[in-house]
Amino acid sequence: MIRVRFFARLREALDCEGLDLRLPPPSSVAALRRHLLQEHPHWAAHLDGRLLCAVNQEMAHAQTPVHDGDEVAFFPPVTGG
């Protein structure tokens, strides 16, 4: 199982805090994103390439591997002022 979490305005836009995937894990963050878009095509405008992601609470990129038991978080870029 892979736990997927959404944060900040992304969570609000998707109206979803997260979900658990009980299928063979996608091989990478990019593959996971593609899977999410196949299952939820109406999320396309929100799951764009500008999002940041973390795997097991460590910053990740599109090619970062994803394994069974991992937590993958997506969140918008953070700015401060």
C-alpha positions in Angstrom: 0.0 0.0 0.0 1.1 3.5 -0.8 -0.3 6.4 1.2 -0.7 9.6 -0.9 -1.2 12.9 0.9 -2.2 16.3 -0.4 -1.4 19.6 1.5 -2.3 23.3 1.5 -4.4 24.7 -1.3 -3.9 21.5 -3.3 -5.9 19.5 -0.6 -8.6 22.2 -0.8 -8.7 22.1 -4.6 -8.9 18.4 -4.8 -11.3 18.1 -1.8 -9.1 15.2 -0.7 -6.7 14.9 2.2 -5.2 11.7 0.8 -5.8 8.2 -0.2 -4.3 4.7 0.1 -3.4 2.8 -3.0 -3.7 -1.0 -2.6 -2.2 -2.0 -5.9 1.3 -2.8 -7.2 3.2 0.4 -6.5 4.0 2.7 -9.4 7.8 2.6 -10.0 8.3 6.4 -9.5 6.7 9.6 -8.4 6.0 10.4 -12.1 4.3 7.0 -12.5 2.2 7.6 -9.4 1.2 11.0 -10.7 0.1 9.4 -14.1 -1.9 6.8 -12.2 -3.6 9.5 -10.1 -4.5 11.3 -13.3 -5.9 8.2 -14.9 -8.1 7.5 -11.9 -9.1 11.1 -11.3 -8.8 13.0 -14.7 -10.6 16.0 -13.2 -7.5 16.6 -11.0 -5.4 17.4 -14.1 -5.4 21.1 -13.6 -4.1 20.7 -10.0 -1.5 17.9 -10.4 0.7 19.9 -12.7 4.5 19.9 -12.9 4.8 22.8 -10.5 4.0 20.7 -7.5 6.6 19.7 -5.0 6.6 16.2 -3.6 8.2 14.2 -0.8 8.6 10.5 -0.3 8.7 9.4 3.3 9.1 13.1 4.3 12.1 13.7 2.2 12.0 16.0 -0.8 11.7 14.0 -4.0 11.6 14.5 -7.8 9.8 12.8 -10.7 12.3 9.9 -10.9 12.4 9.1 -7.2 11.4 5.5 -6.7 8.2 4.6 -4.9 7.8 1.3 -3.0 5.1 -0.5 -1.1 4.7 1.1 2.3 5.9 4.6 1.2 4.1 7.8 1.9 4.1 10.3 -1.0 3.1 13.9 -0.3 2.2 16.5 -3.0 2.1 20.2 -2.1 2.3 23.5 -3.8 5.5 25.5 -3.8 5.9 27.4 -0.5 6.8 31.1 -0.4 7.5 33.3 2.5 7.5 37.0 3.1 
